[in-house]
Amino acid sequence: MLLLSGSVIIGYLLSTVYVRNMLLDKLVEDSKKILFYLLVFLSLILFGFYTYSLISQVNGFNFNTSLSLTLLTINFLFFMFMFTKPIYHLGLVLFPITVFIILVTIFYRTDNAPIGFADNNLQIHILASFTSYGFLGLAGIEAILLFRQEKKLRHVEDSSLAISLPPIEVMEKVMFDLIVIGFILLTVSLLSGAPFILGDNNFFLMQKIIFSLIAWITFAYLLFKRFSSGVRGKKAAHLTLSGITFLFIAYLGTRLFFELL
């Protein structure tokens, strides 16, 4: 298990260094791109095995397995879309976060009983939930880089890495494309899960749905302002990060809270 987790960590650390060098190098050879694709793919496969082994150990879902599965979904979507969208730069934040999360799952342990596997009727809800978290998670990472880029330009700070990032307009477009897809899937997730949650008086589920609705309202407001008044820049980034924060509390924060009780 430690060998597997160590391999994943090394893979994503190497991916971080590699993507940074690719961004700094204006003209990237095809051979270097192929090597980067293989490195990210191998790291993703190893991460998948690691997440599967975590779930198998506890025979269900707890904070660690949920956190690992969420990051695995985000990394999978990153890998799938990096061939068609200018999102290489997201790896600068995504890969180090992935390494940190793996370290959390190694050192944090809980004795609480995990939540068992869901029945078939909840599969659509679970699939939509994880996929929406993936898209919105990528949008959140884009918002972090966008906020940093805005700050650099506002204070006229020169940075080779900042210069190597895509133009702000491109970053904003990518962020909102991800938010639109994530918002649609989040809506599907809430609608498909509503019948099960309304018929259950479980306090944990009620907390989850409340914060999920707050996140949904935040993203709905952001998209409304985007298409009605063209909101952009720092305000758009702040609203995106706020929505992601509420989603984190809804899915992972409440789970961690109840495990610590």
C-alpha positions in Angstrom: 0.0 0.0 0.0 2.8 2.4 0.9 4.7 1.5 -2.2 1.6 2.2 -4.3 0.9 5.5 -2.6 4.6 6.5 -2.9 4.5 5.7 -6.6 1.4 7.9 -7.1 3.1 10.8 -5.2 6.3 10.5 -7.2 4.2 10.4 -10.4 2.3 13.6 -9.7 5.4 15.4 -8.4 7.1 14.7 -11.6 4.0 15.7 -13.5 4.1 19.1 -11.7 7.7 19.7 -12.6 7.1 18.6 -16.2 4.0 20.8 -16.8 5.8 23.8 -15.3 8.7 23.3 -17.7 6.2 22.9 -20.6 4.5 26.2 -19.8 7.9 28.0 -19.5 9.0 26.6 -22.8 7.1 28.4 -25.6 7.8 25.8 -28.2 7.2 22.3 -26.8 8.3 19.4 -29.0 5.8 16.7 -29.7 8.0 14.1 -28.1 7.9 16.1 -24.8 4.1 16.3 -25.0 3.8 12.5 -25.5 6.1 11.9 -22.5 3.9 14.2 -20.4 0.7 12.5 -21.6 2.2 9.1 -20.6 3.4 10.4 -17.2 -0.1 11.8 -16.4 -1.8 8.6 -17.7 0.5 6.4 -15.6 0.0 8.5 -12.5 -3.8 8.4 -13.1 -3.8 4.6 -13.4 -1.8 4.2 -10.2 -4.1 6.7 -8.4 -7.0 4.6 -9.5 -5.5 1.4 -8.1 -4.7 3.3 -4.8 -8.3 4.6 -4.5 -9.7 1.1 -5.2 -7.5 -0.3 -2.5 -8.6 2.3 0.0 -12.3 1.5 -0.7 -11.6 -2.2 -0.5 -9.9 -1.8 2.9 -12.9 -0.2 4.5 -15.5 -1.9 2.3 -17.4 1.3 1.8 -17.0 5.1 1.8 -15.6 7.3 4.6 -13.8 10.6 4.5 -10.6 9.3 3.1 -12.2 7.2 0.3 -14.6 10.0 -0.7 -11.7 12.5 -0.8 -9.5 10.2 -2.9 -12.4 9.3 -5.3 -13.2 13.0 -5.8 -9.6 13.9 -6.7 -9.4 10.8 -8.9 -12.5 12.1 -10.8 -11.0 15.6 -11.2 -7.7 14.1 -12.5 -9.5 11.8 -14.9 -11.5 14.8 -16.3 -8.3 16.8 -16.6 -6.6 14.0 -18.5 -9.6 13.6 -20.9 -10.0 17.3 -21.7 -6.3 18.3 -21.8 -6.2 17.0 -25.4 -8.9 19.4 -26.6 -8.8 22.4 -24.3 -6.0 24.7 -23.1 -5.9 23.4 -19.5 -2.3 22.2 -19.1 -1.8 25.0 -16.6 -4.4 23.6 -14.2 -1.9 20.8 -13.4 0.2 23.4 -11.6 -2.4 23.4 -8.8 -4.2 20.1 -9.4 -1.1 17.8 -9.1 0.2 19.3 -5.8 -3.3 19.1 -4.3 -3.5 15.5 -5.4 -0.2 14.8 -3.6 -1.4 16.5 -0.5 -4.7 14.6 -0.5 -2.8 11.3 -0.8 -0.7 12.2 2.2 -3.9 13.0 4.1 -5.4 9.6 3.3 -2.1 8.0 4.5 -1.8 9.7 7.8 -5.4 10.4 8.7 -7.3 7.4 10.1 -10.8 7.0 11.5 -12.3 4.2 13.4 -15.9 5.1 12.4 -17.9 2.6 10.4 -17.9 3.5 6.7 -21.1 4.1 4.7 -21.9 1.0 2.7 -22.3 0.8 -1.0 -25.4 2.4 -2.4 -28.1 0.4 -4.1 -28.7 0.6 -7.9 -31.3 3.3 -7.6 -28.7 5.7 -6.4 -26.2 5.1 -9.1 -27.3 8.0 -11.3 -27.1 10.4 -8.3 -23.6 9.2 -7.4 -22.3 9.3 -10.9 -23.7 12.8 -11.5 -22.4 14.0 -8.2 -18.8 12.9 -8.7 -18.7 14.1 -12.3 -20.1 17.5 -11.3 -17.6 17.8 -8.5 -14.9 17.0 -11.1 -15.9 19.7 -13.5 -16.5 22.3 -10.8 -13.3 21.3 -9.1 -11.4 22.0 -12.3 -13.3 25.3 -12.5 -12.2 26.1 -9.0 -8.5 25.5 -9.8 -8.9 27.8 -12.9 -10.4 30.4 -10.6 -7.4 30.2 -8.3 -5.0 30.7 -11.2 -7.2 33.5 -12.7 -7.3 35.3 -9.4 -3.5 35.1 -9.2 -3.1 36.3 -12.8 -5.4 39.3 -12.1 -3.4 40.2 -9.1 -0.1 40.0 -11.0 -1.5 42.3 -13.8 -3.0 44.7 -11.3 0.3 45.2 -9.5 2.3 45.0 -12.7 4.4 42.1 -11.4 6.6 40.3 -13.9 6.7 36.6 -13.6 7.9 34.1 -16.3 5.3 31.6 -15.1 2.5 34.2 -15.1 3.5 35.2 -18.6 3.4 31.6 -19.7 -0.2 31.1 -18.6 -3.0 31.6 -21.2 -4.6 35.0 -21.7 -7.1 35.9 -19.0 -9.9 35.8 -21.6 -9.1 32.2 -22.5 -8.8 31.2 -18.8 -12.2 32.8 -18.1 -13.8 31.0 -21.1 -12.4 27.7 -19.9 -13.6 28.3 -16.4 -17.2 29.1 -17.4 -17.3 26.2 -19.9 -16.4 23.9 -16.9 -18.9 25.6 -14.7 -21.8 25.2 -17.2 -21.2 21.5 -17.5 -20.7 21.1 -13.8 -23.8 23.1 -13.0 -26.0 20.9 -15.2 -24.6 17.8 -13.6 -25.0 19.2 -10.1 -28.7 19.9 -11.0 -29.1 16.3 -12.2 -27.4 15.1 -9.0 -29.8 17.1 -6.7 -32.9 16.1 -8.7 -31.9 12.4 -8.7 -31.1 12.4 -5.0 -34.0 14.4 -3.8 -36.5 11.4 -3.5 -34.1 9.4 -1.3 -33.2 12.4 0.9 -36.7 13.7 1.4 -37.8 10.2 2.5 -35.0 10.0 5.1 -34.7 12.0 8.3 -31.0 11.5 8.5 -29.4 14.6 9.9 -26.2 14.1 7.9 -28.1 13.9 4.6 -30.1 17.1 5.5 -26.8 19.0 6.1 -25.5 17.7 2.8 -28.5 18.8 0.8 -28.6 22.2 2.4 -25.0 23.1 1.6 -25.4 21.5 -1.9 -28.4 23.8 -2.5 -26.4 26.9 -1.4 -23.6 25.8 -3.8 -26.2 25.4 -6.6 -27.7 28.9 -5.9 -24.2 30.4 -5.9 -23.3 28.9 -9.3 -26.8 29.7 -10.7 -26.3 33.4 -9.6 -22.8 33.4 -11.2 -24.0 32.1 -14.5 -27.0 34.5 -14.5 -24.6 37.4 -13.9 -22.2 36.1 -16.6 -24.9 35.9 -19.3 -26.8 39.1 -18.2 -24.1 41.5 -17.4 -20.9 39.7 -18.4 -19.4 39.3 -14.9 -15.7 38.4 -15.1 -12.3 38.7 -13.4 -12.0 38.8 -9.6 -15.7 38.7 -8.9 -16.3 35.7 -11.0 -13.3 33.9 -9.4 -14.6 34.7 -5.9 -18.1 33.4 -6.7 -16.6 30.2 -8.2 -14.4 29.6 -5.1 -17.4 30.3 -2.9 -19.5 27.7 -4.7 -16.7 25.2 -4.5 -16.3 25.8 -0.8 -20.0 25.1 -0.2 -19.7 21.9 -2.2 -16.7 20.8 -0.2 -18.6 21.4 3.0 -21.7 19.6 1.6 -19.9 16.4 0.5 -16.6 16.2 2.5 -16.9 18.7 5.3 -20.0 17.2 6.8 -18.6 13.7 6.4 -15.4 14.7 8.2 -17.4 16.5 11.0 -19.5 13.4 11.8 -16.5 11.1 11.7 -14.7 13.3 14.3 -17.7 13.3 16.6 
